[in-house]
Structure formats: structure tokens, C-alpha cells
Amino acid sequence: MSLSLRNTGLAALALMMVSAALAGCGVSATSATKSALVPSSAEVSFGEVLVGNTAVQTVTVSNMGDTSVNISRASISGRGFQLLGGMPSGAVAAGESMNLQLQFAPASFGATAGAITLSSDGPDPALRISLHGTGARPGLNVSPGSLNFPNVPVGQSKTENLTLTNSGTENVAINPAMVSGAGFTLSGLSAPANLGPGKTMLVEVKFSPTSLGAVSGAVSIGSNTANSPAPISLTGTGLQALVSASASSVSFGKVVVGNTNSQPITLRNTGNATLTFSQLAGSGAGVGLTGLSMSTTIAPNSSATFSAVFAPTSTSAINGSITLVTNGVPSPLVIGVTGTGSAASTSLGVSPASLNFGTVTPGSSRSLSTTLTNTGNFNINVSSVKVSGASFSASGVSGGTILMPGQSTTLMVTFAPGSAGSASGASVTIASNAVNSPAIVALAGTGQAAPPTSHSVELSWNPSSSSGVTGYNVFRAAASGAYGSTPLNAAPVAGTTYADASVTAGQTYFYIVTTVGSGTSSAASNEVEAIIP
């Protein structure tokens, strides 16, 4: 069948266009594709890659059909192209996909074309993906790509080098470099400068930290090359010790001339570097320190304790200091010191200053004590204790005894006469560095033989006002308070007197009385002492 038209011009052209749009070949549903491998891109372009560098791109191949596709072989062509992870093979299930990692590593300058081909039993038995890339001419290479300056003490510096290399065939014009980051500086690069083919240049990067802690920065070197600017990252750590004292000043008050007083002070290092000492000094008469030396170190976040010392040499006030010069901040560390030297006062008090032992039977003894007290402000050193009188002896204090200010000690004196008679004119002499030395304790006592007649102790007491009292018990002891449970009397005493005839001459006895009533005893009366002549 034929169709003819008489109209010409635009209408005819429009009809022809419609006719062309309708032309084609229909495909019936019964001949639809059952399986097919479809790439995410039929062509992969890597663009320009510097010779010696690499670039990677990923292509996804999916089975868009409804049956599996078996890949029997894969191949890649073109210089510099490579499939990472090995060539794929095996079945790709319907609806599944796989990723192909393609790498371009040009070894020479210029454009390169290639392809990767997947052979399978699918509708397209040789799926081809085109590959394109260009090996770009290397320009200015900078190495290393980063610099690190660890642990640089504040006040010091460290230098590292960057190497600039022209790996191309033409001169490279280098522009002024930009440096950022506190403490970083650049030297050795006079820009603008030309670097010939194959030539190298060293650039110095210096790190001079001004405070502790981590610092980051960068160097940016511009040029007329394709990879300009070349960035180089910079990192560094400033080390610094930070020192503080537990006290900014020390007051010693009054210290006796010849004595020494000390007070502890703790130093703490809160920085990140070890604290060291280069000078330790005390100013002011008698001011010093102990516990620190030039070899002392304090680790970060650690502490050490030393002593400020004041040993006055005169009776005057001082206003001094202790100065510590360190590698830390602040330096020097100054600690104020105040104090006053006072005159030494040494006085030895004796109480009582005399001891009377009364009468003591020859062959027995009696002991009395006196107290020695340092009533001054300086140590008293006892050099000797001497006793006059053959019947007396002393103990408890001897040569070498030291009494600090306010301290007391007991001197025990014993009288043990060998015969009857008065021991007069005896004494204990205590020599020391006290201003009242020697201190003398007068001694007196009489040795008296036991009389031929017996002795008794007559006791009397006031009657008890308590009701129900039927009598009294009398108790005796040889030492104060050392009473037993058995009274002297066999039966309760009905009255308020009692005579103890079972005493021995030359002995001392102690007595108490208790009431008896309703089968129990009351609390004890007051104690009395009886010395038998």
C-alpha cells in the first residue's frame, strides 16, 4: 500500500517526522532477555595521573536478568591498567552484582587506552568496558609529606628538612611558601626561585615552641606545576616544666641563737617536662635549705619536699628568701623567709631543793625524789651528778642527760644509813650548761637504831553517821593502796579506836577503816600513814 501527499513545506515535514518516529522493530514478550550483565559504566576515565602515582576507580557489574550468568574468563589490556583483587570468575546470580576495582598507574607520559573484557554465557558473551587515562608529567615533588617535632623544650628549637625535587623535564618556578602554626618557621627557600629538571632543593623547617602542649601547622609551597600548591602538615609538642610551691613565704618566729628551726615546703611540677635545678640559694643570715640538690629532678605531675632552714647567729630579725632557679616556669622561684634570733636562756629549776629523810633504821633505806625542769628556751646538757654523804645515792639523772625547753625529769635520792647518827651537810650537785649551774639539792637524815621496847600504832576515827552500822574493820598495808581482803581485827571493832601492836621499828605502814553492817562493808575511809621509829 502507498501513500501520496500533495502538500509541501512544513506540514509535509512534520508528517515525515512523525512517520520516522513511528518506525522501528517491535519485540514480543516471549523473546525478552532472561539474563544479562550490565556495567555501571561502559567507559572509565582516570583523567590525568602523575607518573609514579596511582588512581583507583570502581565499576559495578550487575546481573539484570532472571537467571545466573557464568563468567568463564576476564582479561585487561592497556599499559598501566590493573584489576585489583584478581580476575573475577564464576556465577553471578540473578539480581546480584560484583565490584571491579580498577587501577591506573602510568609509567610514562601521555594518553593510554585499554579495556577489561568479561567472557560469559550471557547474551553479551564478551562484555567490554573501555578504559582511558593519561600519564601526567610530574612537577614539583616535596618529601616527606609531613613533619613531626616531638618533645621540644620551650626556649629551644629543632630543625627538619624538606626536599624539593623537579622530576620533570622543564624548569619549575617556585612561589613564596606559606607557613602556619605557632612556633614554626621556614628558611632556605628564596622565592620566587627556579628549580631545573632533576634538581633538588633543601628547605629547613624549624619548631621553636613558646608554650607547653601540642601544636599543629602546615607549609604550603606553590609552583607552576599541576600539583601546586604542595601541602606539608606540621605537628610538634612543646615541653615545659611548671613549678609551684606549697608556701610562698615562711615565718620562723623567734629561734634561739645556736638552735636550728626548719619548715617543710612541697614543690609540684604540673608541666609535661622533667623539672631540673641549676641554682639553689638562701639569702639572709642563717637562712638555708636541705633536701634539694643540683641533681634533684621532679617528673611531670610529681612533687618533692624540701626544708627551709633558719639557724640564727645573732639576736636580730631577718627578712630573707630562698631562690630556686629551674628549667620550669616561673624561674627563679622565690620563697620569702622571715625570722628573729633570740638570746639563749638556760635555767634549771629544782623542786624541792632539799630532801629530809627523817629517821631510818640502819640496814634499811628510804627514797625521795625531786624534779628537774628546764625553765629556759635552750637545751640544757647535764654534765655530771655528784652526791656527797656516804649514806646517800642518786639515780634517774646522769651526765649526758639533755632537757629541752619546758622538759622535766625526776632525780631519785636514796638514804641508807649504815649506823645510827645524823647525816648532815650532804647534798646532790648537778652540773650543766644552765646559768644557775651547779644546782644543789640539800640532803638530811638520821640513822636511828630500833628501840628495845615494842611499838604500836593507835588509830581513832569518827563514828559513822550511817544507820545500821554494827562495827568497823581496820586494814593495813606496807605500800599505799596495797590492801588485802583480811582486816587486822578478828572481829568487828565496836568502838572508834584500835591499837596495832604488830608493827616493826623503822617501817612505814598505811591504814584504812571500813564500816560493817547487815553483813557488808562500806567504802574505805581516808588513808593514814604511820612511820615506825
C-alpha positions as CSV (number, residue, x, y, z in Angstrom):
1,M,0.0,0.0,0.0
2,S,1.3,3.5,-0.8
3,L,0.5,7.0,0.5
4,S,0.9,10.1,-1.5
5,L,0.6,13.8,-0.5
6,R,0.3,16.9,-2.5
7,N,1.0,19.3,0.4
8,T,4.6,20.5,0.6
9,G,6.5,22.6,3.1
10,L,6.4,22.5,6.9
11,A,3.2,20.3,7.2
12,A,4.8,17.6,5.0
13,L,8.0,17.8,7.0
14,A,6.1,17.3,10.2
15,L,4.3,14.3,8.8
16,M,7.6,12.8,7.7
17,M,9.0,13.4,11.2
18,V,6.0,11.6,12.7
19,S,6.5,8.8,10.3
20,A,10.2,8.5,11.3
21,A,9.2,8.4,15.0
22,L,6.9,5.5,14.4
23,A,9.4,3.4,12.5
24,G,11.0,0.6,14.4
25,C,11.1,-3.0,15.2
26,G,8.8,-4.5,17.9
27,V,10.0,-7.2,20.3
28,S,7.5,-9.6,21.6
29,A,7.3,-10.6,25.3
30,T,8.2,-14.2,24.5
31,S,11.7,-13.2,23.3
32,A,12.7,-11.0,26.3
33,T,16.2,-11.4,27.7
34,K,16.5,-13.9,30.5
35,S,19.9,-12.9,31.8
36,A,22.3,-10.0,31.2
37,L,25.5,-8.5,32.7
38,V,25.2,-4.7,32.8
39,P,28.1,-2.4,34.0
40,S,27.5,0.8,36.0
41,S,29.6,2.5,33.3
42,A,30.7,1.2,29.9
43,E,33.7,3.6,29.9
44,V,36.0,4.5,32.7
45,S,38.2,7.6,32.5
46,F,41.0,8.1,35.1
47,G,41.9,11.6,33.8
48,E,45.5,12.8,34.4
49,V,47.6,10.8,36.9
50,L,51.1,11.8,37.7
51,V,53.7,9.3,36.6
52,G,54.7,7.3,39.6
53,N,51.3,7.8,41.2
54,T,48.2,5.6,41.1
55,A,44.4,6.2,40.8
56,V,41.6,3.7,41.6
57,Q,38.0,3.6,40.4
58,T,35.2,1.1,41.0
59,V,32.8,-0.3,38.4
60,T,29.8,-2.4,39.4
61,V,28.6,-5.2,37.1
62,S,25.0,-6.4,37.8
63,N,23.0,-9.3,36.5
64,M,19.8,-7.6,35.4
65,G,18.2,-10.8,34.2
66,D,16.4,-13.6,36.0
67,T,18.9,-16.4,35.5
68,S,22.5,-16.8,36.6
69,V,25.4,-15.8,34.4
70,N,28.6,-17.8,34.4
71,I,31.8,-15.8,33.9
72,S,34.4,-18.0,32.3
73,R,37.3,-15.6,31.8
74,A,38.3,-12.0,32.4
75,S,41.1,-10.0,30.7
76,I,42.5,-6.5,30.9
77,S,44.5,-4.6,28.3
78,G,46.3,-1.2,28.2
79,R,49.6,-0.1,29.8
80,G,49.3,0.9,33.4
81,F,45.8,-0.6,33.9
82,Q,45.3,-3.3,36.5
83,L,42.4,-5.1,38.1
84,L,42.9,-5.2,41.9
85,G,41.9,-8.4,43.8
86,G,42.4,-10.7,40.9
87,M,40.3,-11.5,37.8
88,P,36.6,-12.5,38.5
89,S,35.1,-15.8,37.6
90,G,32.2,-18.0,38.5
91,A,28.4,-17.5,38.6
92,V,26.6,-14.2,39.2
93,A,23.1,-14.9,40.4
94,A,20.1,-13.0,39.1
95,G,19.8,-9.7,40.8
96,E,23.3,-9.9,42.2
97,S,26.3,-7.7,41.4
98,M,30.0,-7.5,41.8
99,N,32.5,-4.7,42.1
100,L,35.6,-4.3,39.9
101,Q,38.4,-2.2,41.4
102,L,40.4,-0.8,38.5
103,Q,43.8,0.9,39.0
104,F,45.7,3.2,36.7
105,A,49.5,3.5,37.4
106,P,51.1,5.3,34.5
107,A,54.8,4.6,33.9
108,S,55.2,7.1,31.1
109,F,53.7,10.4,29.9
110,G,50.8,10.6,27.5
111,A,47.3,9.1,27.0
112,T,46.7,5.4,27.3
113,A,43.6,3.4,26.3
114,G,42.6,-0.1,27.4
115,A,39.7,-2.3,28.3
116,I,38.6,-5.0,30.6
117,T,36.6,-7.9,29.0
118,L,34.4,-10.4,30.8
119,S,33.6,-13.6,28.9
120,S,30.4,-15.3,30.0
121,D,27.4,-17.4,28.9
122,G,25.1,-14.3,29.0
123,P,23.5,-12.5,26.0
124,D,26.7,-10.5,25.7
125,P,29.4,-13.2,25.8
126,A,32.2,-10.6,25.8
127,L,31.2,-7.6,27.9
128,R,33.8,-4.9,27.3
129,I,34.4,-1.8,29.4
130,S,36.7,0.8,27.9
131,L,39.5,2.3,30.0
132,H,41.2,5.7,29.4
133,G,43.9,7.6,31.3
134,T,46.8,10.0,30.8
135,G,50.2,9.8,32.4
136,A,50.8,13.4,33.5
137,R,54.2,15.0,33.6
138,P,55.5,15.1,37.2
139,G,56.1,18.5,38.5
140,L,57.4,19.5,41.9
141,N,57.8,16.7,44.4
142,V,58.1,17.5,48.1
143,S,59.2,14.9,50.7
144,P,58.4,14.0,53.3
145,G,54.7,14.9,53.1
146,S,54.6,15.7,56.8
147,L,57.0,16.7,59.6
148,N,56.7,15.9,63.3
149,F,58.7,17.7,66.1
150,P,58.1,15.7,69.3
151,N,59.2,16.8,72.7
152,V,61.0,20.1,72.1
153,P,61.7,22.1,75.3
154,V,60.3,25.6,75.4
155,G,63.1,28.0,74.7
156,Q,64.9,25.6,72.4
157,S,64.3,24.6,68.8
158,K,64.5,21.7,66.4
159,T,65.0,21.7,62.7
160,E,63.9,19.2,60.0
161,N,64.5,19.3,56.2
162,L,62.1,19.2,53.3
163,T,63.4,18.1,49.9
164,L,62.0,19.7,46.8
165,T,62.7,17.7,43.6
166,N,61.9,18.7,40.0
167,S,61.1,15.3,38.4
168,G,60.0,16.9,35.1
169,T,61.9,18.0,32.0
170,E,61.4,21.7,32.4
171,N,62.2,24.4,35.0
172,V,59.8,24.7,37.9
173,A,59.0,28.2,39.2
174,I,58.6,28.1,42.9
175,N,56.5,30.7,44.6
176,P,56.9,32.1,48.2
177,A,55.8,29.5,50.7
178,M,53.2,29.9,53.4
179,V,53.8,28.7,57.0
180,S,51.1,28.4,59.7
181,G,51.2,27.2,63.3
182,A,52.7,28.8,66.4
183,G,56.5,28.3,66.6
184,F,57.0,27.1,63.0
185,T,59.4,29.0,60.7
186,L,60.8,28.3,57.2
187,S,64.3,29.0,55.9
188,G,66.4,28.0,52.9
189,L,63.8,28.9,50.3
190,S,64.4,32.1,48.4
191,A,61.2,32.5,46.4
192,P,60.5,33.1,43.6
193,A,63.1,30.6,42.5
194,N,63.6,28.3,39.5
195,L,64.4,24.6,40.0
196,G,65.9,22.9,37.0
197,P,65.0,19.4,35.7
198,G,66.2,16.7,38.0
199,K,67.4,19.2,40.6
200,T,66.7,19.2,44.3
201,M,66.5,21.9,47.0
202,L,66.5,21.6,50.8
203,V,64.2,23.7,52.8
204,E,64.6,24.0,56.6
205,V,61.5,23.9,58.9
206,K,62.2,25.0,62.5
207,F,60.0,24.5,65.5
208,S,60.6,26.8,68.5
209,P,57.7,26.3,70.9
210,T,56.7,29.1,73.2
211,S,54.5,27.2,75.5
212,L,53.8,23.6,76.5
213,G,51.5,21.3,74.6
214,A,50.7,20.1,71.1
215,V,50.9,22.4,68.1
216,S,49.8,21.8,64.5
217,G,50.5,23.8,61.4
218,A,51.3,23.5,57.7
219,V,53.7,24.5,54.9
220,S,52.2,25.3,51.5
221,I,54.7,25.5,48.6
222,G,53.3,26.9,45.4
223,S,54.7,26.5,41.9
224,N,53.8,26.4,38.2
225,T,53.2,22.7,38.3
226,A,50.0,20.8,38.1
227,N,50.2,19.6,41.7
228,S,50.6,23.1,43.1
229,P,50.3,24.0,45.9
230,A,52.2,21.2,47.7
231,P,50.9,20.9,51.3
232,I,53.1,19.6,54.1
233,S,51.4,19.0,57.5
234,L,53.4,20.0,60.6
235,T,53.0,18.8,64.2
236,G,55.0,19.4,67.3
237,T,54.9,19.3,71.1
238,G,56.4,21.9,73.4
239,L,57.9,20.6,76.6
240,Q,57.9,22.7,79.7
241,A,58.0,22.2,83.4
242,L,55.6,24.2,85.6
243,V,56.7,24.6,89.2
244,S,54.7,25.7,92.2
245,A,55.4,25.8,96.0
246,S,53.1,24.9,98.8
247,A,54.1,28.1,100.5
248,S,55.1,31.5,99.0
249,S,56.7,32.6,102.3
250,V,57.9,31.1,105.6
251,S,57.8,32.7,109.0
252,F,60.1,31.1,111.7
253,G,59.1,33.5,114.5
254,K,61.7,33.5,117.3
255,V,64.5,31.0,117.2
256,V,67.2,30.8,119.9
257,V,70.7,31.7,118.7
258,G,72.6,28.4,118.3
259,N,69.4,26.4,117.6
260,T,68.0,25.5,114.1
261,N,64.4,25.5,113.0
262,S,63.1,24.0,109.8
263,Q,59.8,24.0,107.9
264,P,58.8,21.7,105.0
265,I,57.9,23.1,101.6
266,T,56.5,20.9,98.8
267,L,57.3,21.6,95.1
268,R,55.0,20.3,92.4
269,N,55.7,20.0,88.7
270,T,52.4,20.4,86.8
271,G,54.0,20.6,83.4
272,N,54.9,17.9,80.8
273,A,58.7,18.1,81.1
274,T,61.0,17.0,84.0
275,L,61.9,19.8,86.4
276,T,65.7,20.3,86.9
277,F,67.6,22.7,89.1
278,S,70.5,25.0,88.2
279,Q,70.8,27.2,91.3
280,L,69.7,26.8,95.0
281,A,70.4,29.7,97.3
282,G,69.3,31.2,100.6
283,S,69.7,34.9,101.4
284,G,69.6,36.3,104.9
285,A,71.8,35.4,107.9
286,G,71.2,31.8,108.9
287,V,68.8,31.1,106.0
288,G,69.3,27.9,104.0
289,L,67.6,24.7,102.7
290,T,68.0,21.0,102.9
291,G,66.6,18.1,100.9
292,L,67.3,19.6,97.4
293,S,70.5,19.4,95.3
294,M,71.6,20.2,91.8
295,S,70.9,16.6,90.9
296,T,67.3,16.6,92.1
297,T,64.7,16.1,89.4
298,I,60.9,16.2,89.6
299,A,59.0,14.2,86.9
300,P,55.8,15.7,85.3
301,N,52.8,15.6,87.6
302,S,55.0,14.7,90.6
303,S,56.2,16.5,93.7
304,A,59.2,16.7,96.1
305,T,59.6,18.1,99.6
306,F,62.5,20.1,101.0
307,S,63.0,22.0,104.2
308,A,63.6,25.8,104.6
309,V,66.1,26.2,107.5
310,F,66.7,29.1,109.8
311,A,69.8,29.0,112.2
312,P,70.2,32.5,113.6
313,T,73.7,33.6,114.5
314,S,72.6,36.8,116.3
315,T,69.7,38.4,118.1
316,S,68.3,40.2,115.2
317,A,65.4,40.0,112.7
318,I,66.0,38.8,109.2
319,N,63.9,39.2,106.0
320,G,65.5,36.8,103.5
321,S,64.5,34.4,100.8
322,I,65.1,31.0,99.2
323,T,65.7,31.2,95.4
324,L,65.3,28.2,93.1
325,V,66.5,28.6,89.5
326,T,65.0,25.8,87.3
327,N,64.1,25.0,83.7
328,G,60.5,25.5,84.6
329,V,58.1,28.4,84.9
330,P,58.3,30.6,86.9
331,S,62.1,30.8,87.2
332,P,63.5,31.8,89.5
333,L,61.0,30.7,92.1
334,V,61.5,32.9,95.2
335,I,60.1,32.0,98.6
336,G,60.2,34.7,101.3
337,V,61.7,33.9,104.7
338,T,61.3,35.9,108.0
339,G,62.5,35.2,111.5
340,T,64.2,36.6,114.6
341,G,67.2,35.3,116.5
342,S,66.6,35.4,120.3
343,A,69.2,35.1,123.1
344,A,69.6,31.7,124.7
345,S,68.1,31.4,128.2
346,T,69.2,28.3,130.3
347,S,67.9,27.9,133.8
348,L,67.5,24.6,135.7
349,G,64.7,24.5,138.2
350,V,64.8,22.1,141.2
351,S,61.7,21.2,143.2
352,P,62.0,20.6,146.1
353,A,65.5,21.9,146.6
354,S,66.0,19.9,149.8
355,L,65.1,16.4,150.9
356,N,64.7,15.3,154.6
357,F,64.6,11.6,155.1
358,G,63.8,11.7,158.8
359,T,64.9,8.7,160.8
360,V,65.8,5.5,159.1
361,T,66.9,2.3,160.8
362,P,70.4,1.3,159.8
363,G,70.3,-1.6,157.4
364,S,67.1,-0.2,155.7
365,S,66.6,2.6,153.2
366,R,64.2,5.3,152.2
367,S,63.9,7.1,148.8
368,L,62.6,10.6,148.0
369,S,62.5,12.4,144.6
370,T,63.0,15.9,143.3
371,T,62.0,17.3,139.9
372,L,64.5,19.0,137.5
373,T,62.9,21.3,134.9
374,N,64.4,23.3,132.0
375,T,62.7,26.7,132.5
376,G,64.7,28.4,129.8
377,N,64.5,28.4,125.9
378,F,67.6,26.5,125.1
379,N,68.6,22.8,125.6
380,I,70.2,22.1,129.0
381,N,73.0,19.5,128.9
382,V,73.7,17.8,132.2
383,S,77.4,17.1,132.5
384,S,77.5,15.4,135.9
385,V,75.5,14.4,139.0
386,K,77.6,14.1,142.2
387,V,76.4,13.0,145.7
388,S,78.1,14.0,149.0
389,G,77.4,11.9,152.1
390,A,78.2,8.2,152.4
391,S,74.7,7.2,153.2
392,F,73.1,8.8,150.1
393,S,72.9,7.8,146.4
394,A,71.1,9.3,143.4
395,S,69.6,7.7,140.2
396,G,67.4,8.8,137.2
397,V,69.7,11.6,136.0
398,S,73.3,11.3,135.0
399,G,75.9,13.1,132.9
400,G,74.7,13.3,129.2
401,T,71.1,13.9,130.1
402,I,69.5,16.6,127.8
403,L,66.5,18.6,128.8
404,M,64.7,20.5,126.1
405,P,62.9,23.8,126.9
406,G,60.0,23.0,129.2
407,Q,61.0,19.4,129.7
408,S,61.2,17.8,133.2
409,T,62.9,14.7,134.7
410,T,62.9,13.0,138.1
411,L,66.0,12.7,140.3
412,M,65.6,9.9,142.8
413,V,67.8,10.1,146.1
414,T,68.1,7.1,148.5
415,F,69.2,7.3,152.2
416,A,70.6,4.0,153.5
417,P,72.4,4.7,156.8
418,G,74.9,2.2,157.9
419,S,74.8,3.3,161.5
420,A,73.0,5.4,163.9
421,G,73.6,9.1,163.8
422,S,72.7,12.3,161.9
423,A,73.8,12.7,158.3
424,S,74.1,16.5,157.9
425,G,75.7,18.6,155.3
426,A,75.1,16.1,152.5
427,S,73.9,17.2,149.0
428,V,73.4,16.3,145.3
429,T,75.3,18.6,142.9
430,I,74.0,18.8,139.3
431,A,76.4,20.5,136.9
432,S,75.1,21.7,133.4
433,N,75.3,24.5,130.9
434,A,72.5,26.3,132.8
435,V,73.2,29.8,134.0
436,N,72.4,28.7,137.6
437,S,74.8,25.7,137.5
438,P,75.5,23.9,139.6
439,A,72.1,23.2,141.1
440,I,72.3,21.8,144.6
441,V,69.8,19.6,146.4
442,A,70.4,19.6,150.2
443,L,70.0,16.3,152.0
444,A,69.3,15.4,155.6
445,G,68.5,12.2,157.5
446,T,69.2,10.4,160.7
447,G,70.2,6.8,161.2
448,Q,68.5,5.6,164.4
449,A,68.6,2.1,165.8
450,A,65.3,0.4,166.8
451,P,64.5,1.0,170.5
452,P,64.4,-2.1,172.8
453,T,60.8,-1.6,173.5
454,S,58.0,-2.5,171.1
455,H,55.9,0.0,169.2
456,S,52.2,0.2,168.4
457,V,50.0,2.4,166.3
458,E,47.0,4.0,167.9
459,L,44.2,4.6,165.4
460,S,41.0,6.6,166.0
461,W,38.2,7.7,163.8
462,N,34.9,9.5,163.9
463,P,31.8,7.3,164.2
464,S,29.8,6.7,161.1
465,S,26.5,8.6,160.7
466,S,25.0,5.9,158.6
467,S,22.2,3.7,160.0
468,G,22.7,0.0,160.6
469,V,26.5,0.2,161.3
470,T,27.4,-2.5,163.8
471,G,31.2,-2.1,163.9
472,Y,34.4,-1.4,162.0
473,N,37.2,-3.2,160.2
474,V,40.8,-2.0,160.1
475,F,43.1,-2.8,157.2
476,R,46.9,-2.3,157.0
477,A,49.3,-2.2,154.0
478,A,53.1,-1.8,153.6
479,A,52.5,0.4,150.5
480,S,49.9,3.0,149.8
481,G,46.7,1.4,148.4
482,A,48.0,-2.2,148.6
483,Y,45.4,-3.6,150.9
484,G,44.3,-7.2,151.1
485,S,40.8,-8.5,151.9
486,T,41.6,-9.6,155.5
487,P,41.3,-7.0,158.3
488,L,43.7,-6.7,161.3
489,N,40.9,-7.3,163.8
490,A,39.5,-10.8,164.2
491,A,36.0,-9.4,165.0
492,P,34.4,-6.1,164.1
493,V,35.6,-3.2,166.4
494,A,32.6,-1.9,168.3
495,G,34.2,1.5,169.2
496,T,36.1,4.1,167.2
497,T,39.7,3.3,168.3
498,Y,42.2,0.5,167.6
499,A,45.8,-0.3,168.6
500,D,48.1,-2.1,166.2
501,A,50.9,-3.6,168.3
502,S,52.2,-5.9,165.5
503,V,54.5,-3.2,163.9
504,T,58.2,-3.2,163.3
505,A,60.6,-0.4,164.0
506,G,61.9,1.5,161.0
507,Q,58.9,0.6,158.8
508,T,56.2,2.6,157.3
509,Y,52.5,1.5,157.3
510,F,49.3,2.6,155.8
511,Y,45.8,2.2,157.3
512,I,42.1,2.5,156.2
513,V,38.8,1.8,158.1
514,T,35.5,0.4,156.7
515,T,32.1,0.1,158.4
516,V,30.3,-3.2,159.0
517,G,26.6,-3.6,158.9
518,S,24.0,-6.1,157.6
519,G,26.8,-8.4,156.6
520,T,28.5,-5.9,154.2
521,S,31.3,-3.4,154.4
522,S,31.2,0.3,153.3
523,A,33.7,2.1,151.1
524,A,37.1,2.8,152.7
525,S,37.9,5.8,154.8
526,N,40.7,8.1,154.0
527,E,44.2,6.6,154.2
528,V,46.7,7.5,157.0
529,E,50.4,6.8,157.1
530,A,52.4,5.7,160.1
531,I,56.2,5.8,160.2
532,I,57.6,3.5,163.0
533,P,60.8,4.9,164.6
